[in-house]
């Protein structure tokens, strides 16, 4: 226990302080001040969202109609069995 190596806690503290500097450098590189790139990204994401929403709506309608047809088929099969 008398070793001179840094403890886990000491290593963690050093990592966090270095990590904050790294985060600040990344923020400076990204350039949060320039809005034109962000506008383009938001427009692309919005278009993608619209397509995904349309596909989900079509899929939901297919599931609903398929379930309805399946329930009617089961009811018909039950009625055939009961009426015999």
Secondary structure, 3 states (H helix, E strand, C coil): CCCCCCCHHHHHHHHHHHHHHHHHHHHHHHCCCCCHHHHHHHHHHHHHHHHHHHHHHHHHHHHHHHHHHHHHHHHHHHHHHHHC
